[in-house]
C-alpha cells in the first residue's frame, strides 16, 4: 500500500516559504475565556498571521506572516498575559509531570483543611469550631491554594477580559471578608455567623473539578498517546558491516535495519531479506497480521511477528507515516469548528453578564426585605455556579475523542470542517478502479479454440513475461498459479492499441484485440463469448486463433455491503468511472447502483460534482488515483481510499488507511457521532446555566452546592465526550 500524508505539521517551528508554524503547550488556563485571552495575546505579537488556542488540549497553534517571528516572542506574550508557553511535546515532559504532581498535592492540602469546616455543616452534629480556628483553616485555602484564582483574575482583568478566575475570586472573597468582619465586629460573647466553610469548600470543589477534568481531558487524547507508545526508542542499524543499536530518532532514509521477532519497526522501510508477519493495525486499523517478504513495504511502529527481517529505511523517524499521522491528528484536534467559534463569542460576554446578574441578585434580596447575609449568599452562589467551563469544553473534548477513535480505526480526518460536512452528506460518488474494485485485474475465464487452456495461457504468459501492463501481469499470475512454465521468446513487437507479437519455440504468437487479429489476417470468432465487464484478449498461434482470455477487475470485498448501507441511510450513491459505460455498468449494477456514469474524463467528474453542489447537494468523492484528485478537491468531502496514489491521499480531506469500502460509511458514522456529542454537550451546558443561575439567584442553592454543581457540569461534559472512545466501525452485516 502506498501512503503519503502531507508533511505540514505545526511542530516548533516549521518553515513554509516565508512563513513559520509554531505549536506551544500553554499552562495556566482555567476556562474557555482563558483560552481566548491567550489567543488574543498571541495574535497581538508582531508578525503573527493567525493564532488558535485549544483549551481542552492546552495547546496554541500560531502561523507567522514572515520568517522573523520567534518562539521566545510568543512565550513572552503568553507570560505577560498570565500563562506559560513551552515547545509542544505530545508526551508529557518533566515540567508537566511536576506541575500535575503539584496540583495533586495542593488538592490534598485543600481537602484536609476543608474537611473540619465541612463537618460543621452536618445537620444535628452540634459541632462548631471556634471562629479563630475556622479562620486559621480557611486562610491557607483562600490565599495560598486559591492564589491562582486571584492571579488569574488580575491578569484577565488587566488584559480587558474576564474569566472563571474572576467569578471564583469574587465569590470566595466576599464570603471570606464578610466572615472576617463578623469576627471583628460581633460583640464578645455572641457567636458570629461565619461563612469560612463556604469559601474553602468552593475553592476545594473547583480544584477537585479541575483535577478530574484534567484527567478526563488526557483520556480524550489517549489515541495520540497510544500512537506515540508504538515508536521504539532504539533501532538496529548496519554500520561498518555489523548491526549496532542506536536511537530510533537518528535513523535516516537509506539505513539498513534489522528487526527481530517481537520488536517494533523503527521507521517506514522496504524488506529485502527475510519473511515474517507484521501487525500494522495502528496504521490501517486492520486487526489481522499480514505476511511480508522481500519487496514488502512496512510502516514504522508495526509489530514484527515470528521472523527476523532486514529492510531499508525509506523515511526518517520524523518523516515516517506514523509521525505524519500523529501530526495530522494533532492538527485536526487542535483546529476549531465553526460552532466552537460561536461558543467563544458567547463566553466572552458570559462572565460580565454573570457579574451583573450577581449584583442585581444582591440588590434584589437586600432591597426587598432580605438580610445582608441572604443577599450575599445568593449573589455568591450566582457567581460560583455560572463558571463557563462546561461551555468551553463541550466542543474540543468531543473533537479530540472522536478524531482519536477514528484514527485508531484507520480513518484520518484532516480538518474539522470536513468532519462537520461529512455528518450532513447527501450524495456520495465512487470511482470504480481501485475503489470499488481492487485495481488488480485477474483472469476470470479462458476459452480454447483447438488447443488446451494450458497451451493458451502458457503461450500468452511467455510473450508477456517482461510486460508491466496490468493485463500482462494478470496473465502471468494466472499461469504461475496453474504451475505453467514459460518459454523463451524472440522478435518481440508491440502494436500500440492492438497488442503484441513474438516468436516462441518456433511458433509465431500474437496476443491482442480484434484489431490485432485483423492485422494478422485472422478471422474473428463467429460465436460471441464476451463476458460483461471483462476485457477480451485473443491468442493466435501461427496465423490461427487458439483461444481467448477474459480479464476483469475484481470487486473489493465489502463494496456491496458498503453501498447497501449508504443507500439504506438515505445517501444517493453514484459511480463515476473512466471506463466504458458497459464496463462501469457490469460492476455497478450487481452492487445495487442505478446512477452509473462511464466514459468520464477527470474534468467530467468535476463538472458532475459541481452541478450537484449548485443544486444544494452536500457531496463526497471517494477515489484513489491521480485522475481522481480534481474531484476529491472539488467535493465537499474528499475521501481517499487506502492503497491509492500519493496525490489522491494528499488532496482528500479524509484518508482511509486501508482499501476497505466499508470504511466510507464508518467515516460518516464517526463524523455524525462526534457532531451529535458536540450538540449534546452544548445543550447540557446551556441548560445547566439556564436552570442553575435562576435557582441560585432565588436562594435555592448554597454556594457550596453551586460549586459542586459547577464542577460536575464540566466533568459530565468531558465524560460524555469520552464515550466516543468506545466507537468502532461497524463492518459487514452489522454496519447498519
C-alpha positions, 0 to 999 in steps of 0.5 A: 500500500502506498501512503503519503500524508502531507508533511505540514505539521505545526511542530516548533517551528516549521518553515513554509516559504516565508512563513513559520508554524509554531505549536506551544503547550500553554499552562495556566488556563482555567476556562474557555475565556482563558483560552481566548485571552491567550489567543488574543495575546498571541495574535497581538505579537508582531508578525503573527498571521493567525493564532488558535488556542485549544483549551481542552488540549492546552495547546496554541497553534500560531502561523507567522506572516514572515520568517522573523517571528520567534518562539521566545516572542510568543512565550513572552506574550503568553507570560505577560498575559498570565500563562506559560508557553513551552515547545509542544511535546505530545508526551508529557515532559518533566515540567508537566509531570511536576506541575500535575504532581503539584496540583495533586498535592495542593488538592490534598492540602485543600481537602484536609483543611476543608474537611473540619469546616465541612463537618460543621455543616452536618445537620444535628452534629452540634459541632462548631469550631471556634471562629479563630480556628475556622479562620486559621483553616480557611486562610491557607485555602483562600490565599495560598491554594486559591492564589491562582484564582486571584492571579488569574483574575488580575491578569484577565482583568488587566488584559480587558477580559474576564474569566472563571478566575474572576467569578471564583475570586469574587465569590470566595472573597466576599464570603471570606471578608464578610466572615472576617468582619463578623469576627471583628465586629460581633460583640464578645460573647455572641457567636458570629455567623461565619461563612469560612466553610463556604469559601474553602469548600468552593475553592476545594470543589473547583480544584477537585473539578479541575483535577478530574477534568484534567484527567478526563481531558488526557483520556480524550487524547489517549489515541495520540498517546497510544500512537506515540507508545508504538515508536521504539526508542532504539533501532538496529542499524548496519554500520561498518558491516555489523548491526549496532543499536542506536536511537530510533530518532537518528535513523535516516532514509537509506539505513539498513535495519534489522528487526527481530521477532517481537520488536517494533519497526523503527521507521517506514522501510522496504524488506529485502531479506527475510519473511515474517508477519507484521501487525500494522493495525495502528496504521490501517486499523486492520486487526489481522497480521499480514505476511511480508517478504522481500519487496514488502513495504512496512510502516514504522511502529508495526509489530514484527511477528515470528521472523527476523527481517532486514529492510531499508529505511525509506523515511526518517523517524520524523518523516515516517507515516506514523509521525505524519499521522500523529501530526495530522491528528494533532492538527485536526484536534487542535483546529476549531469548528465553526460552532466552537467559534460561536461558543467563544463569542458567547463566553466572552460576554458570559462572565460580565453578564454573570457579574451583573446578574450577581449584583442585581441578585444582591440588590434584589434580596437586600432591597426587598426585605432580605438580610445582608447575609441572604443577599450575599449568599445568593449573589455568591452562589450566582457567581460560583455556579455560572463558571463557563467551563462546561461551555468551553469544553463541550466542543474540543473534548468531543473533537479530540475523542472522536478524531482519536477513535477514528484514527485508531480505526484507520480513518484520518480526518484532516480538518474539522470542517470536513468532519462537520460536512461529512455528518450532513452528506447527501450524495456520495460518488465512487470511482470504480478502479481501485475503489470499488474494485481492487485495481488488480485485474485477474483472469476470470475465464479462458476459452480454447479454440483447438488447443488446451487452456494450458497451451493458451495461457502458457503461450500468452504468459511467455510473450508477456513475461517482461510486460508491466501492463496490468493485463500482462501481469494478470496473465502471468499470475494466472499461469504461475498459479496453474504451475505453467512454465514459460518459454523463451521468446524472440522478435518481440513487437508491440502494436500500440492499441492492438497488442503484441507479437513474438516468436516462441519455440518456433511458433509465431504468437500474437496476443491482442484485440480484434484489431490485432487479429485483423492485422494478422489476417485472422478471422474473428470468432463467429460465436460471441463469448464476451463476458460483461465487464471483462476485457477480451484478449485473443491468442493466435498461434501461427496465423490461427486463433487458439483461444481467448482470455477474459480479464476483469477487475475484481470487486473489493470485498465489502463494496456491496455491503458498503453501498447497501448501507449508504443507500439504506441511510438515505445517501444517493450513491453514484459511480463515476468511472473512466471506463466504458459505460458497459464496463462501469455498468457490469460492476455497478449494477450487481452492487445495487447502483442505478446512477452509473456514469462511464466514459468520464474524463477527470474534468467530467467528474468535476463538472458532475460534482459541481452541478450537484453542489449548485443544486444544494447537494452536500457531496463526497468523492471517494477515489484513489488515483491521480485522475481522481484528485480534481474531484476529491478537491472539488467535493465537499468531502474528499475521501481517499481510499487506502492503497491509492496514489500519493496525490489522491491521499494528499488532496482528500480531506479524509484518508482511509488507511486501508482499501476497505469500502466499508470504511466510507460509511464508518467515516460518516458514522464517526463524523455524525457521532462526534457532531451529535456529542458536540450538540449534546454537550452544548445543550447540557451546558446551556441548560445547566446555566439556564436552570442553575443561575435562576435557582441560585439567584432565588436562594435555592442553592448554597454556594457550596452546592453551586460549586459542586454543581459547577464542577460536575457540569464540566466533568459530565461534559468531558465524560460524555465526550469520552464515550466516543472512545468506545466507537468502532466501525461497524463492518459487514452485516452489522454496519447498519 
